Amino acid sequence: MRKFLTALIVIPLGLILVAFAVANRHFVTVSFDPFIANDPSLSVTLPLFLLLILVAALGVFAGGSAVWLGQRHWRRAARRHEADSRAARTELADLRAQAAAAKPGSQRLPVPSGVGLYGPIGRDKQRATL
């Protein structure tokens, strides 16, 4: 089902991207020199579709980085809670081991041999063979 949904989204998106690239294949010059507009020293010439795709990819990367940096508080809290949980589990295991060592003997009643929890070994409550 997941592959079908992925194909349902990716195939039309790819077709739209190819149609966009074919329709916008003329070259544009992008200048990064704000002072000299006629003869910029820092400029690049590339197809319009490539420029727009690169700008969109840069926007996705910048947005993802901003979200990742914004969530650092939650990641730090999760690490702290994980460490607290690990310490509590270790302490609980130590306390259980101390409690087991402090008990004089087992409190369980002995089970007669050949009899399980529900009767003869190998049968359940309705006497069906397991």
C-alpha positions as CSV (number, residue, x, y, z in Angstrom):
1,M,0.0,0.0,0.0
2,R,2.9,2.4,0.8
3,K,4.5,1.8,-2.5
4,F,1.3,2.5,-4.3
5,L,0.8,5.8,-2.4
6,T,4.4,6.8,-3.1
7,A,3.9,6.0,-6.8
8,L,0.6,7.9,-6.8
9,I,2.5,11.0,-5.5
10,V,5.9,10.7,-7.1
11,I,4.9,9.9,-10.7
12,P,2.6,12.9,-11.2
13,L,5.1,15.1,-9.4
14,G,7.9,13.9,-11.7
15,L,5.8,14.5,-14.8
16,I,5.0,18.0,-13.7
17,L,8.8,18.6,-13.0
18,V,9.7,17.3,-16.5
19,A,7.1,19.5,-18.1
20,F,8.3,22.5,-16.1
21,A,11.9,21.8,-17.2
22,V,11.0,21.6,-20.8
23,A,8.9,24.8,-20.8
24,N,11.6,26.8,-18.9
25,R,14.9,25.7,-20.5
26,H,16.2,29.2,-21.5
27,F,19.2,30.5,-19.7
28,V,19.2,33.2,-17.1
29,T,22.0,35.1,-15.4
30,V,21.9,35.4,-11.6
31,S,24.1,38.1,-10.2
32,F,25.4,38.3,-6.7
33,D,27.0,41.7,-7.2
34,P,24.7,44.4,-5.9
35,F,26.9,47.3,-7.0
36,I,27.7,46.6,-10.7
37,A,24.6,45.6,-12.6
38,N,26.0,45.8,-16.1
39,D,29.1,43.7,-15.7
40,P,28.8,41.7,-12.4
41,S,31.9,40.0,-11.2
42,L,30.1,37.4,-9.2
43,S,27.4,35.8,-11.5
44,V,26.3,32.5,-12.8
45,T,24.3,31.5,-15.9
46,L,22.1,28.5,-15.8
47,P,18.7,27.2,-17.1
48,L,15.7,28.7,-15.3
49,F,14.3,25.3,-14.2
50,L,17.6,24.4,-12.7
51,L,17.8,27.6,-10.8
52,L,14.2,27.2,-9.4
53,I,14.9,23.5,-8.4
54,L,18.1,24.5,-6.6
55,V,16.4,27.3,-4.8
56,A,13.6,25.0,-3.7
57,A,16.1,22.4,-2.5
58,L,18.0,25.0,-0.6
59,G,14.7,26.1,1.0
60,V,13.9,22.6,2.0
61,F,17.3,22.2,3.5
62,A,17.1,25.5,5.4
63,G,13.6,24.7,6.7
64,G,14.7,21.3,7.9
65,S,17.8,22.7,9.6
66,A,15.7,25.4,11.3
67,V,13.2,22.8,12.6
68,W,16.0,20.5,13.7
69,L,17.6,23.3,15.6
70,G,14.3,24.4,17.1
71,Q,13.7,20.9,18.5
72,R,17.0,20.7,20.3
73,H,15.2,21.3,23.6
74,W,13.0,18.3,23.1
75,R,15.9,16.1,22.1
76,R,17.9,17.2,25.2
77,A,14.9,16.4,27.4
78,A,14.5,13.0,25.8
79,R,18.2,12.2,26.4
80,R,17.9,13.3,30.0
81,H,14.7,11.3,30.6
82,E,16.3,8.2,29.0
83,A,19.3,8.5,31.3
84,D,17.0,8.9,34.3
85,S,15.0,5.9,33.2
86,R,18.1,3.8,32.8
87,A,19.3,4.8,36.2
88,A,15.9,4.0,37.8
89,R,15.9,0.5,36.0
90,T,19.4,-0.2,37.3
91,E,18.4,0.8,40.9
92,L,15.2,-1.3,40.7
93,A,17.2,-4.3,39.6
94,D,19.6,-3.8,42.5
95,L,16.8,-3.5,45.0
96,R,15.1,-6.6,43.6
97,A,18.3,-8.5,43.9
98,Q,18.8,-7.3,47.5
99,A,15.2,-8.2,48.4
100,A,15.6,-11.7,46.9
101,A,18.8,-12.2,48.8
102,A,17.1,-11.0,52.1
103,K,14.3,-13.6,51.8
104,P,14.9,-16.7,53.8
105,G,13.4,-19.1,51.3
106,S,11.0,-19.4,48.5
107,Q,7.3,-18.6,49.3
108,R,5.9,-20.7,46.5
109,L,4.1,-23.9,47.3
110,P,5.6,-27.0,45.7
111,V,3.8,-28.4,42.7
112,P,3.2,-32.1,42.7
113,S,5.1,-33.9,40.0
114,G,3.1,-34.8,36.9
115,V,0.5,-32.1,37.6
116,G,0.6,-28.7,35.9
117,L,-1.2,-25.5,36.6
118,Y,-4.5,-26.8,35.2
119,G,-4.2,-30.5,36.0
120,P,-2.1,-33.1,34.3
121,I,0.8,-31.8,32.3
122,G,0.0,-31.4,28.6
123,R,-3.7,-30.5,29.0
124,D,-5.6,-27.3,29.4
125,K,-8.7,-26.5,31.5
126,Q,-11.0,-28.3,29.0
127,R,-8.6,-31.3,29.1
128,A,-7.5,-30.7,25.5
129,T,-4.0,-31.9,24.7
130,L,-1.5,-29.0,24.3
